[in-house]
Amino acid sequence: MSADTAERLVALRRDLHRHPEPAWCEFYTTARIVEACRRIGVDESQRDSSAHQNSPSSGGVDTLHVGRDAIDPEARMAVPEDDELADWFERARDEGADPEILERLEGGHTGAVAMLERGEGPTVALRVDIDALHITESESGNHHPASEGFRSEHEGQMHACGHDGHAAIGVGVLEAIAASDFAGTFKVVFQPAEERVGGGKAVAESGHLDDVDYLYAVHLGLDYPTGEVVAGIDGFLAVSHLLAEFDGEPAHAGAHPEQGRNAVQAMATAIQNLYAIPRHDGGATRVNAGRAGGGTATNIIPEDAFVEGEVRGETTELMRYMKEKADRVLHSAAEMHDCEVELSTKGEAPSATSDDELRDVFGAEAADVAGVDSVLDRDDLGGSEDATFLMKRVQEQGGLACYVCVGTDHPGGHHTSTFDVDERSISIGVESLTEAILRVAREQP
């Protein structure tokens, strides 16, 4: 990779880092990605024109699907309320996002799929995620984004998991493949809403994965240092995010406590009993009540309360087991305290396994990339990721999929206020993935 290209990708990463946006609110982020794709020569205005030809040197048709064209809108999960979406939309406009691009994204229809068609050959795809987290970024002078002037300008929001770097890697690989002798079809999926496990299903059901023969997904960091890569990540825990909203009856807590139906009591009972769900001999399971609240004053029997949490399982079946038990606990807690409860699933993702054929290719190609010191054959994530929706979609239709990691030195752990990426890892990721994709298209393992 040239120094100019590396510098341009770092600049893109820093711009996205300054403008972090949460799930389905990635308006500025998507607009900047679209602009970067257009610079490469991929333009959404050509999406319905298969007759369009790029320059003779490119040898094919380039297409960019944006917003509703990139996802199945009906399959979105964890979509914010309309007023929150509108606030982020206007913020993106105020910060200089292209109004014409923003029109395509209104209502929380974010994300993009860039496609290069280069004649006969397999269809290879790369998935990167683009959303940020609800975390306030450190202002410490020791924190590189703060000291270098690209700290988050959105207080309470932060790229604390490297998705800004993932987006830059996706653009870099798209540019490298466009300039190569790649034969076949190549897609880069810029996926929204991973942090809420709300976007993977919408991409998987969009149709863009249905012709994919080989899929790579990538993550920076994961506690591996700069210079180390993991050729295949497994151990994805299937996950389901749940919201339980309890409804009771208010009353004066001193004068007439018997007239109330205490929703907070129902919520508290539910939390206690969620952690008592029996574990399963089929593998690891998890449960967590992450947010809870309710009531209005100390002297009022609370009429409403909520608990937001998650269940996980080593397999999708184990996650379903935990979800069934959790639903029973929540309904029983409501009944015990004469309340009603409404349950909803806010996000979900299955488990998945990386295919050895793609793992072997990535490991072999990454080993020869400048800056790579060591290659781990495989490791377990120990967490959850909705790239698994895309992986399963490709695998169920006879294709191969693999999730890889590019290590990066980060002074704070993932999802902390001091997280940052070593920007050298962006070039390592681009070059490793580009070489792996070219070899996969050439050899079709």
HUVEN-V841841 format. One record per residue. D_CENTER is the distance of its C-alpha to the mean C-alpha in Angstrom with 1 decimal. Layout:
BEGIN
D_CENTER ; D_CENTER
END
This chain:
BEGIN
26.4 ; 28.7 ; 28.8 ; 28.3 ; 25.1 ; 23.7 ; 24.9 ; 23.3 ; 19.8 ; 20.3 ; 21.5 ; 18.4 ; 16.1 ; 18.6 ; 18.7 ; 15.0 ; 15.4 ; 18.3 ; 16.5 ; 13.3 ; 12.0 ; 10.1 ; 8.3 ; 10.5 ; 12.6 ; 11.4 ; 15.0 ; 16.3 ; 13.3 ; 13.5 ; 17.3 ; 17.4 ; 15.4 ; 17.9 ; 20.7 ; 19.8 ; 19.7 ; 23.0 ; 24.6 ; 24.0 ; 25.6 ; 23.0 ; 23.6 ; 22.5 ; 26.1 ; 26.9 ; 24.6 ; 27.6 ; 30.1 ; 30.2 ; 33.5 ; 32.1 ; 32.7 ; 31.4 ; 33.9 ; 35.9 ; 34.3 ; 30.8 ; 32.2 ; 29.9 ; 28.0 ; 24.8 ; 22.6 ; 19.7 ; 18.1 ; 16.8 ; 15.6 ; 17.3 ; 18.2 ; 14.7 ; 13.6 ; 15.7 ; 16.1 ; 17.7 ; 14.8 ; 12.4 ; 12.0 ; 12.0 ; 13.5 ; 15.4 ; 19.2 ; 20.9 ; 22.4 ; 19.2 ; 17.8 ; 21.2 ; 21.3 ; 18.2 ; 19.5 ; 22.8 ; 21.5 ; 19.8 ; 23.2 ; 25.1 ; 23.3 ; 24.3 ; 21.6 ; 23.5 ; 24.8 ; 25.0 ; 21.3 ; 20.5 ; 22.7 ; 20.3 ; 17.4 ; 19.5 ; 18.6 ; 14.9 ; 14.6 ; 12.2 ; 10.8 ; 13.1 ; 14.3 ; 17.1 ; 19.7 ; 22.8 ; 25.6 ; 28.1 ; 30.7 ; 31.1 ; 28.7 ; 25.5 ; 22.2 ; 19.6 ; 15.9 ; 13.2 ; 9.4 ; 7.5 ; 4.4 ; 6.4 ; 6.3 ; 8.7 ; 10.4 ; 13.8 ; 15.8 ; 19.0 ; 19.3 ; 22.4 ; 25.4 ; 27.2 ; 29.0 ; 27.8 ; 24.2 ; 23.8 ; 21.8 ; 24.5 ; 27.4 ; 26.3 ; 25.6 ; 21.9 ; 21.0 ; 18.8 ; 21.1 ; 19.2 ; 20.6 ; 18.5 ; 15.2 ; 14.0 ; 11.7 ; 12.3 ; 9.7 ; 10.4 ; 7.8 ; 11.1 ; 12.6 ; 10.0 ; 10.8 ; 14.4 ; 14.4 ; 13.4 ; 16.2 ; 18.5 ; 18.3 ; 18.8 ; 21.9 ; 23.2 ; 23.1 ; 24.7 ; 27.5 ; 28.0 ; 30.2 ; 27.2 ; 28.6 ; 26.6 ; 23.4 ; 20.3 ; 17.0 ; 14.0 ; 11.0 ; 9.1 ; 6.3 ; 5.9 ; 5.0 ; 2.1 ; 5.1 ; 7.4 ; 6.5 ; 7.8 ; 6.7 ; 7.2 ; 10.8 ; 11.5 ; 10.9 ; 12.7 ; 15.5 ; 15.9 ; 18.4 ; 16.8 ; 16.3 ; 19.8 ; 21.7 ; 19.5 ; 21.6 ; 19.4 ; 15.6 ; 14.1 ; 10.6 ; 10.7 ; 9.9 ; 12.4 ; 14.6 ; 14.2 ; 17.8 ; 19.2 ; 21.4 ; 21.7 ; 23.5 ; 22.2 ; 19.9 ; 18.9 ; 19.6 ; 18.0 ; 15.7 ; 16.6 ; 17.0 ; 13.7 ; 14.7 ; 14.3 ; 13.4 ; 14.6 ; 14.4 ; 17.9 ; 19.9 ; 23.7 ; 26.0 ; 29.6 ; 32.6 ; 36.1 ; 39.2 ; 40.3 ; 43.7 ; 45.6 ; 44.8 ; 48.4 ; 50.6 ; 49.0 ; 46.2 ; 47.1 ; 46.3 ; 42.6 ; 39.7 ; 37.4 ; 33.7 ; 32.9 ; 35.0 ; 33.0 ; 29.7 ; 31.2 ; 32.6 ; 29.3 ; 27.5 ; 30.3 ; 30.4 ; 26.7 ; 27.2 ; 30.2 ; 28.5 ; 30.1 ; 28.1 ; 28.3 ; 30.1 ; 27.6 ; 25.1 ; 22.9 ; 21.8 ; 20.4 ; 20.8 ; 20.2 ; 21.4 ; 19.3 ; 20.8 ; 24.3 ; 27.0 ; 29.8 ; 33.4 ; 35.2 ; 38.1 ; 40.0 ; 42.9 ; 41.0 ; 39.9 ; 36.2 ; 35.5 ; 31.7 ; 29.0 ; 25.5 ; 23.3 ; 19.5 ; 18.3 ; 16.7 ; 18.1 ; 17.0 ; 18.9 ; 19.4 ; 19.5 ; 18.5 ; 22.1 ; 22.2 ; 19.4 ; 21.4 ; 24.4 ; 23.0 ; 21.8 ; 25.3 ; 27.0 ; 24.9 ; 25.8 ; 29.4 ; 29.5 ; 28.2 ; 30.8 ; 33.5 ; 32.9 ; 33.3 ; 36.4 ; 37.9 ; 38.0 ; 38.9 ; 35.7 ; 33.3 ; 29.6 ; 26.9 ; 23.8 ; 20.5 ; 17.2 ; 14.3 ; 11.4 ; 11.7 ; 10.8 ; 13.6 ; 14.7 ; 15.2 ; 17.4 ; 17.4 ; 20.5 ; 23.3 ; 24.4 ; 21.2 ; 21.0 ; 24.7 ; 24.3 ; 21.5 ; 23.4 ; 26.6 ; 25.4 ; 23.5 ; 26.7 ; 28.6 ; 26.3 ; 27.8 ; 26.3 ; 25.3 ; 27.5 ; 26.4 ; 24.4 ; 23.4 ; 23.7 ; 21.1 ; 19.7 ; 17.9 ; 14.6 ; 16.0 ; 12.8 ; 10.2 ; 7.0 ; 6.4 ; 7.2 ; 10.4 ; 11.0 ; 11.3 ; 13.3 ; 15.6 ; 16.2 ; 17.5 ; 19.4 ; 21.0 ; 22.4 ; 23.9 ; 21.5 ; 20.1 ; 16.6 ; 15.7 ; 12.9 ; 14.4 ; 14.4 ; 16.1 ; 17.8 ; 18.2 ; 20.6 ; 19.1 ; 21.8 ; 19.8 ; 17.4 ; 13.7 ; 13.2 ; 16.8 ; 18.6 ; 19.9 ; 16.8 ; 17.2 ; 16.9 ; 20.0 ; 19.9 ; 22.0 ; 19.0 ; 17.6 ; 20.8 ; 20.7 ; 17.4 ; 18.6 ; 21.9 ; 20.9 ; 18.5 ; 21.1 ; 23.9 ; 22.2 ; 21.3 ; 24.9 ; 26.4 ; 24.5 ; 25.7 ; 29.2 ; 29.7 ; 27.5 ; 27.4
END
